[in-house]
Amino acid sequence: MTSYDVRIYAIETRKGRTTGYRVRWTVAGKRLGETFAAKGLAESYRAALITAARHGEAFSTSTGLPESLERERRDVSFYAHCLEFVEVAWPMVSAKSRISIVESLTCAIPVIVSPNGAAPPAPDVLRAALRKKLNQDANGGEPDEDEARALTWIARASRPVSALSDPSVAADVLDALARKLDGSPASPSYFSRRRRVVHRALGYAVRKKRLSANPLSKAAPPQGWTTPEAPDDALD
């Protein structure tokens, strides 16, 4: 259950062997608190609670946290999220749909990364590794040494699911889905099939409260992004 009856109090300084700084607040009359070793951390946490309350967020009566902090606590990397989604979806879809899931997520996962200091693997090695990792069937195959290193890299470099709340990141994913491996435009039907898969994966993120809304919804596409048209193959 949630409540909008929230009161946030001044930071309380607690002195003992070490000094602690306690943030205190109530949700629907329930007293809550978090203690921090540094005053700056306490002030930052209290500010986040105040901002959430001013933005009209509901607070959980069980955890005492606003919706935004609840999502942050549940946040996982996009790579880990996709592995979880595939495991859940696999038993409920046909063999043809499984192929589409693996192919679409193999395209999307490498887009949502940030540099982690290590050199990225070759794109074809990473794709092969992801196909094997995402495939839940026994014939998926074991990654070889290079592919195992590629999976270690993507596990570290993958950004959190919440990164997709940024319209520019969602647009980057759509751009990748709209291209073939050689960089040429994909057909509208091919793009639509890929988009449906990733849309479903992000719908699972909404269900798990890792996102507040599906960023690939057709009703609200990223600003400035338009659905690709059919490639013009006509000869002059």
N, C-alpha and C positions, 0 to 999 in steps of 0.2 A: 504494500500500500504506500501511497505517497501523500504528502501534505504541503500546503503553502504557508502553514503557520510556523514560521521560522524566526528565531531571535538569535542574534550573534553578539557575543559579549566581548569586552576588552580582554587582551591577552593577560594571563595570570603568570607571574614569575614565581617559580618554586625553587627555594634554596635548600640545599642539603650538602652532601658530598660534592655533588655537581649541580649546577644551575640548569633548570629546565624551564621551558616557556610553553604554557598550555593554552591552546585555543579552545574556547568553550562556546557551545551553542545548544539550542533546543529545537526539536522538531515535534510539533503537536504535543508540547509539554514534556517530551522525553529529553533528559539531559545527556549531552554527548561531549566528548573532548578528545583532543589529540595533543600529545606532548612532544616538543622538539628540543634538540640540544642547542640549536642556534636561534636567536631571536629573528633573524632575517627569514629563516624557513617558516617560522610560525606566522610572521606577518604576511608572507606570500600565500600561505594556506588560508589564512583568514580572509585575505583579499579575494581569493578565488571563491570562497563561500559567499561573500558579500556580492560579488559580481553576478554569481548565479542567481541569487535571490532577487537582485534588481532586474535581471533579465526575465523574471517570471518563471524560473525553472521550479519544477516540483522536487521536493526532497523525499528520499526514501525514509519511511518511519522505522525500518529495521536497521539500516546501515547509517542513516543520518546524512547520506551524501546526496548532492544534487545530481540530476541526470547526466550532466557533462562529466563529472568526476566518476560516476558509475561507469560510463563508457570508457573513460581513460583506464580505469582499473581492469576492465575486461579486455582491453586492447591487446592484440597479438599481431605478429608480422603478417603481411599479406600472403607470403609463402606458406606460413603455418596454417593460416585460415583456409587457403585453397586445399591443402592436404586434408584438413578436417572435413571440408565441404565434400570433397570427392569420396571420402570414406563413407559419409552419410548417404550421398546420392547414389553411389554405385549399385547397390542391390535393387534400386527402384527404377532403373532405366534400361533400355534395350542396348544391345551390342553396338548398334549404329550411334546411339546417343552417347555411349561411353567414349567412342572414338572422337566425337565432336567435343566432349568435355575436355579430354586430354589435349587435343589440338588447340582449342581456344585458350585454355589456361596456360599452356606452354608459351603462347604468344603474349599473354597479358602479364605474367609474373615478372619477366625481366624488365618491364617498363617501370615498375614501382620499386626502385632501388636508390640507395645513396652510397657514395664512396665510403669504403671502410678501410682504406689503406692498402689493401691487397689488389693486385692486378686482376681485372675481370677475366673469366675464361673466354675462349673463342665462342662466338654465338652458336655455331653448329654443335659444339661439345655440350654447351649448356642446354640447348634444345633436346639433344639426345638423352641427357641426364634427367631432365624434367619429364620427358615422355615415360621413361622407365619408372621414375619415382611416383608419378601420378597414376600410372596403370595399376589397377588393383588385381588384375588377373595373374595367374601363375606364370603365364608366358610373357610377362612384362620384361623379365630379364634383370640381372644384377648389374649395377653400374660398374664400369671398369675403373681403373685408377684415376684417369683424367676426369671422368664423369663424377666420381666421388668427391674429388677436389672442387669441381664446379658446384656440386650440391652444398658443400661446406661454405663456399663463397656466397651463394644466394641466400642461405640461411642467415648469414651475418649481415648481408647488404640489404635484404628486403625491408622496406619501410613498413610501419604499422598500417593496419587497415584504415585507421582514421585519416591517413594522408589523402584518401580519396574524397574526403569532405572538401578538399581544395578543388574548385572547378578546373583549374589548369591541369591538375594531375588526372582527373577524370577525362579531360579532353585528350591528354597524351595517350591514355589507354584506348580511347576510341580511334585515334589516329593510327595506332598500331594494328588494331583489329581491321581497319579499312585498307591495309596494305598486304600484298603477298610477300613472300620471302625475298623476291628480287626487287622489292620496292615499288612495283607497279600497283595501280589501284585494283583492289579486289572487286569482284562483281557484287552488286547490291544483295543478292541472295546469300552469297558467302559471308559477307559482312554481317547481315542480319542474323545468320546462324551463330556466328561467333558472339555477337552482342547478346543474344538470348542466353547463352551459357554464362557469360560473365555477369549479366544482369541477375541471373538466378543465384550465382555465387554471392553476389552482394546483397541479394534479398535474404540470404542465410545470415549475413552479417547484421542486417537490421533485426532479424529474429533473435540473434544472440546479443542484441543491444550494443554491438560494436560500432554501428552507424545509426544515426537518427533517421536517415532517409536514404533511399537508393539513388546514388549519384548518376546512374545510367538510365534513369527513368525517361521515357520518351516525352512525358508530360512536362519535364523541366530539364532539357539538355543543358550542358555547360554553355555559358554565354559565349557567343561568337562561333560556336561549332555547328556545322550543318551536315546532314546526312549526305554521304558521297553519292554522286550520280553514276550511272552506268558508264564505263569507259568507252570512249569513241574509237571504234576499230575501223571506221570507214576509211577507204583509200581515196586519196586525191587523184 
